[in-house]
Amino acid sequence: MARVCAICGKGKVSGNTVSHSNRHNKRTWAPNLRRVRAIVDGTPKRLNVCTRCLRSGNVERAI
């Protein structure tokens, strides 16, 4: 299972770290995911959700 946001689909992004001497090394950036109980189709379900979606209110939390 890929580690992506269940709401917006945000996942890993790859690129380079660039040092002061301009050397390039491969690296990845991972999204800030949280495992959350959310209401999906009227029932609570566990989802991996990024903190941007949580903060913006795109997810209805189950209490």
PDB file with SEQRES, HELIX, SHEET and CRYST1 records, atoms N, CA, C and O in Angstrom:
SEQRES   1 A   63  MET ALA ARG VAL CYS ALA ILE CYS GLY LYS GLY LYS VAL          
SEQRES   2 A   63  SER GLY ASN THR VAL SER HIS SER ASN ARG HIS ASN LYS          
SEQRES   3 A   63  ARG THR TRP ALA PRO ASN LEU ARG ARG VAL ARG ALA ILE          
SEQRES   4 A   63  VAL ASP GLY THR PRO LYS ARG LEU ASN VAL CYS THR ARG          
SEQRES   5 A   63  CYS LEU ARG SER GLY ASN VAL GLU ARG ALA ILE                  
HELIX    1 AA1 THR A   51  SER A   56  1                                   6    
SHEET    1 AA1 2 VAL A  13  VAL A  18  0                                        
SHEET    2 AA1 2 HIS A  24  TRP A  29 -1                                        
SHEET    1 AA2 2 LEU A  33  VAL A  40  0                                        
SHEET    2 AA2 2 THR A  43  CYS A  50 -1                                        
CRYST1    1.000    1.000    1.000  90.00  90.00  90.00 P 1           1          
ATOM      1  N   MET A   1       0.838  -1.184   0.000  1.00  0.00           N  
ATOM      2  CA  MET A   1       0.000   0.000   0.000  1.00  0.00           C  
ATOM      3  C   MET A   1       0.879   1.242   0.000  1.00  0.00           C  
ATOM      4  O   MET A   1       1.792   1.370   0.816  1.00  0.00           O  
ATOM      5  N   ALA A   2       0.600   2.139  -0.908  1.00  0.00           N  
ATOM      6  CA  ALA A   2       1.391   3.363  -1.002  1.00  0.00           C  
ATOM      7  C   ALA A   2       0.998   4.315   0.122  1.00  0.00           C  
ATOM      8  O   ALA A   2      -0.152   4.338   0.562  1.00  0.00           O  
ATOM      9  N   ARG A   3       1.956   5.086   0.572  1.00  0.00           N  
ATOM     10  CA  ARG A   3       1.703   6.062   1.628  1.00  0.00           C  
ATOM     11  C   ARG A   3       1.297   7.384   0.982  1.00  0.00           C  
ATOM     12  O   ARG A   3       2.123   8.272   0.772  1.00  0.00           O  
ATOM     13  N   VAL A   4      -0.005   7.491   0.670  1.00  0.00           N  
ATOM     14  CA  VAL A   4      -0.532   8.701   0.059  1.00  0.00           C  
ATOM     15  C   VAL A   4      -1.759   9.146   0.840  1.00  0.00           C  
ATOM     16  O   VAL A   4      -2.381   8.356   1.550  1.00  0.00           O  
ATOM     17  N   CYS A   5      -2.092  10.407   0.700  1.00  0.00           N  
ATOM     18  CA  CYS A   5      -3.286  10.949   1.348  1.00  0.00           C  
ATOM     19  C   CYS A   5      -4.528  10.381   0.672  1.00  0.00           C  
ATOM     20  O   CYS A   5      -4.628  10.382  -0.555  1.00  0.00           O  
ATOM     21  N   ALA A   6      -5.476   9.895   1.473  1.00  0.00           N  
ATOM     22  CA  ALA A   6      -6.699   9.306   0.934  1.00  0.00           C  
ATOM     23  C   ALA A   6      -7.635  10.370   0.366  1.00  0.00           C  
ATOM     24  O   ALA A   6      -8.544  10.031  -0.391  1.00  0.00           O  
ATOM     25  N   ILE A   7      -7.444  11.641   0.706  1.00  0.00           N  
ATOM     26  CA  ILE A   7      -8.333  12.707   0.253  1.00  0.00           C  
ATOM     27  C   ILE A   7      -7.794  13.375  -1.010  1.00  0.00           C  
ATOM     28  O   ILE A   7      -8.482  13.421  -2.030  1.00  0.00           O  
ATOM     29  N   CYS A   8      -6.565  13.894  -0.945  1.00  0.00           N  
ATOM     30  CA  CYS A   8      -6.029  14.664  -2.077  1.00  0.00           C  
ATOM     31  C   CYS A   8      -5.033  13.880  -2.923  1.00  0.00           C  
ATOM     32  O   CYS A   8      -4.667  14.332  -4.008  1.00  0.00           O  
ATOM     33  N   GLY A   9      -4.585  12.712  -2.453  1.00  0.00           N  
ATOM     34  CA  GLY A   9      -3.658  11.909  -3.243  1.00  0.00           C  
ATOM     35  C   GLY A   9      -2.206  12.337  -3.168  1.00  0.00           C  
ATOM     36  O   GLY A   9      -1.376  11.875  -3.950  1.00  0.00           O  
ATOM     37  N   LYS A  10      -1.898  13.223  -2.228  1.00  0.00           N  
ATOM     38  CA  LYS A  10      -0.514  13.690  -2.085  1.00  0.00           C  
ATOM     39  C   LYS A  10       0.373  12.539  -1.643  1.00  0.00           C  
ATOM     40  O   LYS A  10       0.025  11.813  -0.712  1.00  0.00           O  
ATOM     41  N   GLY A  11       1.525  12.361  -2.304  1.00  0.00           N  
ATOM     42  CA  GLY A  11       2.438  11.270  -1.993  1.00  0.00           C  
ATOM     43  C   GLY A  11       3.882  11.729  -1.992  1.00  0.00           C  
ATOM     44  O   GLY A  11       4.163  12.923  -1.894  1.00  0.00           O  
ATOM     45  N   LYS A  12       4.806  10.766  -2.102  1.00  0.00           N  
ATOM     46  CA  LYS A  12       6.221  11.095  -2.110  1.00  0.00           C  
ATOM     47  C   LYS A  12       6.596  11.873  -3.362  1.00  0.00           C  
ATOM     48  O   LYS A  12       6.056  11.641  -4.443  1.00  0.00           O  
ATOM     49  N   VAL A  13       7.540  12.810  -3.191  1.00  0.00           N  
ATOM     50  CA  VAL A  13       8.076  13.595  -4.299  1.00  0.00           C  
ATOM     51  C   VAL A  13       9.582  13.426  -4.272  1.00  0.00           C  
ATOM     52  O   VAL A  13      10.193  13.475  -3.205  1.00  0.00           O  
ATOM     53  N   SER A  14      10.190  13.226  -5.437  1.00  0.00           N  
ATOM     54  CA  SER A  14      11.638  13.029  -5.475  1.00  0.00           C  
ATOM     55  C   SER A  14      12.307  14.246  -6.090  1.00  0.00           C  
ATOM     56  O   SER A  14      11.698  15.022  -6.827  1.00  0.00           O  
ATOM     57  N   GLY A  15      13.591  14.381  -5.755  1.00  0.00           N  
ATOM     58  CA  GLY A  15      14.371  15.501  -6.273  1.00  0.00           C  
ATOM     59  C   GLY A  15      15.811  15.361  -5.831  1.00  0.00           C  
ATOM     60  O   GLY A  15      16.287  14.255  -5.574  1.00  0.00           O  
ATOM     61  N   ASN A  16      16.498  16.477  -5.744  1.00  0.00           N  
ATOM     62  CA  ASN A  16      17.905  16.485  -5.384  1.00  0.00           C  
ATOM     63  C   ASN A  16      18.147  17.381  -4.180  1.00  0.00           C  
ATOM     64  O   ASN A  16      17.529  18.437  -4.046  1.00  0.00           O  
ATOM     65  N   THR A  17      19.055  16.950  -3.303  1.00  0.00           N  
ATOM     66  CA  THR A  17      19.619  17.887  -2.343  1.00  0.00           C  
ATOM     67  C   THR A  17      20.829  18.495  -3.030  1.00  0.00           C  
ATOM     68  O   THR A  17      21.608  17.789  -3.670  1.00  0.00           O  
ATOM     69  N   VAL A  18      20.981  19.777  -2.898  1.00  0.00           N  
ATOM     70  CA  VAL A  18      22.082  20.469  -3.547  1.00  0.00           C  
ATOM     71  C   VAL A  18      22.934  21.104  -2.463  1.00  0.00           C  
ATOM     72  O   VAL A  18      22.461  21.954  -1.708  1.00  0.00           O  
ATOM     73  N   SER A  19      24.189  20.689  -2.389  1.00  0.00           N  
ATOM     74  CA  SER A  19      25.086  21.198  -1.356  1.00  0.00           C  
ATOM     75  C   SER A  19      25.624  22.575  -1.755  1.00  0.00           C  
ATOM     76  O   SER A  19      25.372  23.064  -2.856  1.00  0.00           O  
ATOM     77  N   HIS A  20      26.355  23.170  -0.849  1.00  0.00           N  
ATOM     78  CA  HIS A  20      26.952  24.483  -1.116  1.00  0.00           C  
ATOM     79  C   HIS A  20      27.936  24.416  -2.282  1.00  0.00           C  
ATOM     80  O   HIS A  20      28.098  25.389  -3.019  1.00  0.00           O  
ATOM     81  N   SER A  21      28.594  23.263  -2.450  1.00  0.00           N  
ATOM     82  CA  SER A  21      29.526  23.091  -3.571  1.00  0.00           C  
ATOM     83  C   SER A  21      28.810  22.611  -4.835  1.00  0.00           C  
ATOM     84  O   SER A  21      29.456  22.248  -5.818  1.00  0.00           O  
ATOM     85  N   ASN A  22      27.466  22.609  -4.807  1.00  0.00           N  
ATOM     86  CA  ASN A  22      26.601  22.284  -5.952  1.00  0.00           C  
ATOM     87  C   ASN A  22      26.640  20.812  -6.339  1.00  0.00           C  
ATOM     88  O   ASN A  22      26.378  20.461  -7.489  1.00  0.00           O  
ATOM     89  N   ARG A  23      26.970  19.946  -5.371  1.00  0.00           N  
ATOM     90  CA  ARG A  23      26.863  18.510  -5.614  1.00  0.00           C  
ATOM     91  C   ARG A  23      25.413  18.096  -5.454  1.00  0.00           C  
ATOM     92  O   ARG A  23      24.724  18.590  -4.561  1.00  0.00           O  
ATOM     93  N   HIS A  24      24.944  17.205  -6.296  1.00  0.00           N  
ATOM     94  CA  HIS A  24      23.550  16.768  -6.283  1.00  0.00           C  
ATOM     95  C   HIS A  24      23.449  15.334  -5.784  1.00  0.00           C  
ATOM     96  O   HIS A  24      24.184  14.459  -6.241  1.00  0.00           O  
ATOM     97  N   ASN A  25      22.530  15.092  -4.839  1.00  0.00           N  
ATOM     98  CA  ASN A  25      22.241  13.766  -4.321  1.00  0.00           C  
ATOM     99  C   ASN A  25      20.731  13.561  -4.329  1.00  0.00           C  
ATOM    100  O   ASN A  25      19.966  14.457  -3.973  1.00  0.00           O  
ATOM    101  N   LYS A  26      20.320  12.371  -4.742  1.00  0.00           N  
ATOM    102  CA  LYS A  26      18.893  12.057  -4.794  1.00  0.00           C  
ATOM    103  C   LYS A  26      18.303  12.008  -3.389  1.00  0.00           C  
ATOM    104  O   LYS A  26      18.955  11.557  -2.448  1.00  0.00           O  
ATOM    105  N   ARG A  27      17.066  12.475  -3.256  1.00  0.00           N  
ATOM    106  CA  ARG A  27      16.344  12.395  -1.989  1.00  0.00           C  
ATOM    107  C   ARG A  27      14.854  12.431  -2.265  1.00  0.00           C  
ATOM    108  O   ARG A  27      14.434  12.734  -3.382  1.00  0.00           O  
ATOM    109  N   THR A  28      14.044  12.123  -1.248  1.00  0.00           N  
ATOM    110  CA  THR A  28      12.594  12.166  -1.387  1.00  0.00           C  
ATOM    111  C   THR A  28      11.997  13.014  -0.271  1.00  0.00           C  
ATOM    112  O   THR A  28      12.563  13.128   0.817  1.00  0.00           O  
ATOM    113  N   TRP A  29      10.866  13.594  -0.559  1.00  0.00           N  
ATOM    114  CA  TRP A  29      10.091  14.322   0.432  1.00  0.00           C  
ATOM    115  C   TRP A  29       8.797  13.570   0.645  1.00  0.00           C  
ATOM    116  O   TRP A  29       8.095  13.262  -0.318  1.00  0.00           O  
ATOM    117  N   ALA A  30       8.472  13.269   1.885  1.00  0.00           N  
ATOM    118  CA  ALA A  30       7.252  12.529   2.206  1.00  0.00           C  
ATOM    119  C   ALA A  30       6.203  13.496   2.755  1.00  0.00           C  
ATOM    120  O   ALA A  30       6.555  14.453   3.445  1.00  0.00           O  
ATOM    121  N   PRO A  31       4.921  13.265   2.461  1.00  0.00           N  
ATOM    122  CA  PRO A  31       3.871  14.112   3.018  1.00  0.00           C  
ATOM    123  C   PRO A  31       3.702  13.850   4.512  1.00  0.00           C  
ATOM    124  O   PRO A  31       4.052  12.779   5.007  1.00  0.00           O  
ATOM    125  N   ASN A  32       3.170  14.827   5.213  1.00  0.00           N  
ATOM    126  CA  ASN A  32       2.926  14.709   6.649  1.00  0.00           C  
ATOM    127  C   ASN A  32       1.580  14.025   6.851  1.00  0.00           C  
ATOM    128  O   ASN A  32       0.545  14.687   6.922  1.00  0.00           O  
ATOM    129  N   LEU A  33       1.598  12.687   6.944  1.00  0.00           N  
ATOM    130  CA  LEU A  33       0.363  11.901   7.024  1.00  0.00           C  
ATOM    131  C   LEU A  33       0.040  11.516   8.454  1.00  0.00           C  
ATOM    132  O   LEU A  33       0.933  11.273   9.265  1.00  0.00           O  
ATOM    133  N   ARG A  34      -1.247  11.463   8.749  1.00  0.00           N  
ATOM    134  CA  ARG A  34      -1.748  11.015  10.040  1.00  0.00           C  
ATOM    135  C   ARG A  34      -2.810   9.951   9.800  1.00  0.00           C  
ATOM    136  O   ARG A  34      -3.622  10.074   8.883  1.00  0.00           O  
ATOM    137  N   ARG A  35      -2.803   8.907  10.624  1.00  0.00           N  
ATOM    138  CA  ARG A  35      -3.833   7.867  10.531  1.00  0.00           C  
ATOM    139  C   ARG A  35      -5.007   8.322  11.382  1.00  0.00           C  
ATOM    140  O   ARG A  35      -4.875   8.484  12.595  1.00  0.00           O  
ATOM    141  N   VAL A  36      -6.162   8.529  10.744  1.00  0.00           N  
ATOM    142  CA  VAL A  36      -7.296   9.206  11.370  1.00  0.00           C  
ATOM    143  C   VAL A  36      -8.561   8.377  11.169  1.00  0.00           C  
ATOM    144  O   VAL A  36      -8.759   7.773  10.115  1.00  0.00           O  
ATOM    145  N   ARG A  37      -9.408   8.355  12.186  1.00  0.00           N  
ATOM    146  CA  ARG A  37     -10.749   7.799  12.014  1.00  0.00           C  
ATOM    147  C   ARG A  37     -11.637   8.894  11.443  1.00  0.00           C  
ATOM    148  O   ARG A  37     -11.839   9.934  12.071  1.00  0.00           O  
ATOM    149  N   ALA A  38     -12.168   8.653  10.245  1.00  0.00           N  
ATOM    150  CA  ALA A  38     -12.999   9.642   9.564  1.00  0.00           C  
ATOM    151  C   ALA A  38     -14.323   9.004   9.172  1.00  0.00           C  
ATOM    152  O   ALA A  38     -14.437   7.783   9.067  1.00  0.00           O  
ATOM    153  N   ILE A  39     -15.319   9.856   8.959  1.00  0.00           N  
ATOM    154  CA  ILE A  39     -16.630   9.398   8.517  1.00  0.00           C  
ATOM    155  C   ILE A  39     -16.628   9.314   6.993  1.00  0.00           C  
ATOM    156  O   ILE A  39     -16.473  10.324   6.307  1.00  0.00           O  
ATOM    157  N   VAL A  40     -16.803   8.083   6.465  1.00  0.00           N  
ATOM    158  CA  VAL A  40     -16.886   7.862   5.022  1.00  0.00           C  
ATOM    159  C   VAL A  40     -18.182   7.122   4.739  1.00  0.00           C  
ATOM    160  O   VAL A  40     -18.381   6.004   5.216  1.00  0.00           O  
ATOM    161  N   ASP A  41     -19.063   7.741   3.963  1.00  0.00           N  
ATOM    162  CA  ASP A  41     -20.383   7.175   3.643  1.00  0.00           C  
ATOM    163  C   ASP A  41     -21.169   6.801   4.898  1.00  0.00           C  
ATOM    164  O   ASP A  41     -21.856   5.780   4.920  1.00  0.00           O  
ATOM    165  N   GLY A  42     -21.069   7.620   5.936  1.00  0.00           N  
ATOM    166  CA  GLY A  42     -21.846   7.431   7.156  1.00  0.00           C  
ATOM    167  C   GLY A  42     -21.257   6.468   8.163  1.00  0.00           C  
ATOM    168  O   GLY A  42     -21.828   6.296   9.241  1.00  0.00           O  
ATOM    169  N   THR A  43     -20.121   5.825   7.852  1.00  0.00           N  
ATOM    170  CA  THR A  43     -19.494   4.899   8.788  1.00  0.00           C  
ATOM    171  C   THR A  43     -18.061   5.339   9.066  1.00  0.00           C  
ATOM    172  O   THR A  43     -17.394   5.867   8.176  1.00  0.00           O  
ATOM    173  N   PRO A  44     -17.576   5.127  10.297  1.00  0.00           N  
ATOM    174  CA  PRO A  44     -16.186   5.484  10.593  1.00  0.00           C  
ATOM    175  C   PRO A  44     -15.212   4.519   9.925  1.00  0.00           C  
ATOM    176  O   PRO A  44     -15.453   3.314   9.858  1.00  0.00           O  
ATOM    177  N   LYS A  45     -14.112   5.074   9.435  1.00  0.00           N  
ATOM    178  CA  LYS A  45     -13.116   4.286   8.724  1.00  0.00           C  
ATOM    179  C   LYS A  45     -11.744   4.902   8.980  1.00  0.00           C  
ATOM    180  O   LYS A  45     -11.630   6.121   9.104  1.00  0.00           O  
ATOM    181  N   ARG A  46     -10.701   4.072   9.061  1.00  0.00           N  
ATOM    182  CA  ARG A  46      -9.342   4.579   9.260  1.00  0.00           C  
ATOM    183  C   ARG A  46      -8.731   4.957   7.919  1.00  0.00           C  
ATOM    184  O   ARG A  46      -8.737   4.165   6.977  1.00  0.00           O  
ATOM    185  N   LEU A  47      -8.200   6.181   7.842  1.00  0.00           N  
ATOM    186  CA  LEU A  47      -7.611   6.693   6.613  1.00  0.00           C  
ATOM    187  C   LEU A  47      -6.265   7.335   6.910  1.00  0.00           C  
ATOM    188  O   LEU A  47      -6.046   7.860   8.001  1.00  0.00           O  
ATOM    189  N   ASN A  48      -5.362   7.289   5.931  1.00  0.00           N  
ATOM    190  CA  ASN A  48      -4.148   8.092   5.978  1.00  0.00           C  
ATOM    191  C   ASN A  48      -4.471   9.428   5.333  1.00  0.00           C  
ATOM    192  O   ASN A  48      -4.798   9.488   4.148  1.00  0.00           O  
ATOM    193  N   VAL A  49      -4.380  10.507   6.115  1.00  0.00           N  
ATOM    194  CA  VAL A  49      -4.766  11.835   5.653  1.00  0.00           C  
ATOM    195  C   VAL A  49      -3.629  12.799   5.937  1.00  0.00           C  
ATOM    196  O   VAL A  49      -3.033  12.758   7.013  1.00  0.00           O  
ATOM    197  N   CYS A  50      -3.323  13.674   4.972  1.00  0.00           N  
ATOM    198  CA  CYS A  50      -2.265  14.665   5.195  1.00  0.00           C  
ATOM    199  C   CYS A  50      -2.797  15.775   6.100  1.00  0.00           C  
ATOM    200  O   CYS A  50      -4.004  16.005   6.173  1.00  0.00           O  
ATOM    201  N   THR A  51      -1.900  16.446   6.774  1.00  0.00           N  
ATOM    202  CA  THR A  51      -2.298  17.472   7.735  1.00  0.00           C  
ATOM    203  C   THR A  51      -2.907  18.686   7.044  1.00  0.00           C  
ATOM    204  O   THR A  51      -3.665  19.427   7.672  1.00  0.00           O  
ATOM    205  N   ARG A  52      -2.601  18.909   5.780  1.00  0.00           N  
ATOM    206  CA  ARG A  52      -3.227  20.015   5.048  1.00  0.00           C  
ATOM    207  C   ARG A  52      -4.724  19.771   4.901  1.00  0.00           C  
ATOM    208  O   ARG A  52      -5.520  20.696   5.063  1.00  0.00           O  
ATOM    209  N   CYS A  53      -5.113  18.535   4.596  1.00  0.00           N  
ATOM    210  CA  CYS A  53      -6.544  18.204   4.476  1.00  0.00           C  
ATOM    211  C   CYS A  53      -7.242  18.262   5.826  1.00  0.00           C  
ATOM    212  O   CYS A  53      -8.393  18.692   5.910  1.00  0.00           O  
ATOM    213  N   LEU A  54      -6.549  17.828   6.896  1.00  0.00           N  
ATOM    214  CA  LEU A  54      -7.130  17.911   8.235  1.00  0.00           C  
ATOM    215  C   LEU A  54      -7.363  19.361   8.636  1.00  0.00           C  
ATOM    216  O   LEU A  54      -8.421  19.699   9.167  1.00  0.00           O  
ATOM    217  N   ARG A  55      -6.378  20.217   8.384  1.00  0.00           N  
ATOM    218  CA  ARG A  55      -6.452  21.605   8.800  1.00  0.00           C  
ATOM    219  C   ARG A  55      -7.510  22.375   8.011  1.00  0.00           C  
ATOM    220  O   ARG A  55      -8.177  23.254   8.556  1.00  0.00           O  
ATOM    221  N   SER A  56      -7.662  22.043   6.725  1.00  0.00           N  
ATOM    222  CA  SER A  56      -8.602  22.785   5.889  1.00  0.00           C  
ATOM    223  C   SER A  56     -10.036  22.295   6.051  1.00  0.00           C  
ATOM    224  O   SER A  56     -10.957  22.902   5.503  1.00  0.00           O  
ATOM    225  N   GLY A  57     -10.242  21.205   6.796  1.00  0.00           N  
ATOM    226  CA  GLY A  57     -11.597  20.734   7.049  1.00  0.00           C  
ATOM    227  C   GLY A  57     -12.143  19.839   5.961  1.00  0.00           C  
ATOM    228  O   GLY A  57     -13.361  19.692   5.860  1.00  0.00           O  
ATOM    229  N   ASN A  58     -11.304  19.235   5.145  1.00  0.00           N  
ATOM    230  CA  ASN A  58     -11.765  18.326   4.093  1.00  0.00           C  
ATOM    231  C   ASN A  58     -12.150  16.962   4.629  1.00  0.00           C  
ATOM    232  O   ASN A  58     -12.698  16.140   3.895  1.00  0.00           O  
ATOM    233  N   VAL A  59     -11.865  16.708   5.921  1.00  0.00           N  
ATOM    234  CA  VAL A  59     -12.127  15.409   6.529  1.00  0.00           C  
ATOM    235  C   VAL A  59     -13.073  15.601   7.704  1.00  0.00           C  
ATOM    236  O   VAL A  59     -12.864  16.481   8.539  1.00  0.00           O  
ATOM    237  N   GLU A  60     -14.122  14.771   7.768  1.00  0.00           N  
ATOM    238  CA  GLU A  60     -15.021  14.789   8.921  1.00  0.00           C  
ATOM    239  C   GLU A  60     -14.541  13.729   9.892  1.00  0.00           C  
ATOM    240  O   GLU A  60     -14.644  12.534   9.615  1.00  0.00           O  
ATOM    241  N   ARG A  61     -14.013  14.167  11.036  1.00  0.00           N  
ATOM    242  CA  ARG A  61     -13.435  13.238  12.024  1.00  0.00           C  
ATOM    243  C   ARG A  61     -14.541  12.475  12.732  1.00  0.00           C  
ATOM    244  O   ARG A  61     -15.615  13.011  13.005  1.00  0.00           O  
ATOM    245  N   ALA A  62     -14.250  11.196  13.027  1.00  0.00           N  
ATOM    246  CA  ALA A  62     -15.148  10.375  13.830  1.00  0.00           C  
ATOM    247  C   ALA A  62     -14.671  10.437  15.274  1.00  0.00           C  
ATOM    248  O   ALA A  62     -13.481  10.279  15.547  1.00  0.00           O  
ATOM    249  N   ILE A  63     -15.593  10.665  16.191  1.00  0.00           N  
ATOM    250  CA  ILE A  63     -15.209  10.816  17.603  1.00  0.00           C  
ATOM    251  C   ILE A  63     -15.561   9.558  18.366  1.00  0.00           C  
ATOM    252  O   ILE A  63     -15.320   9.479  19.571  1.00  0.00           O  
TER     253      ILE A  63                                                      
END                                                                             
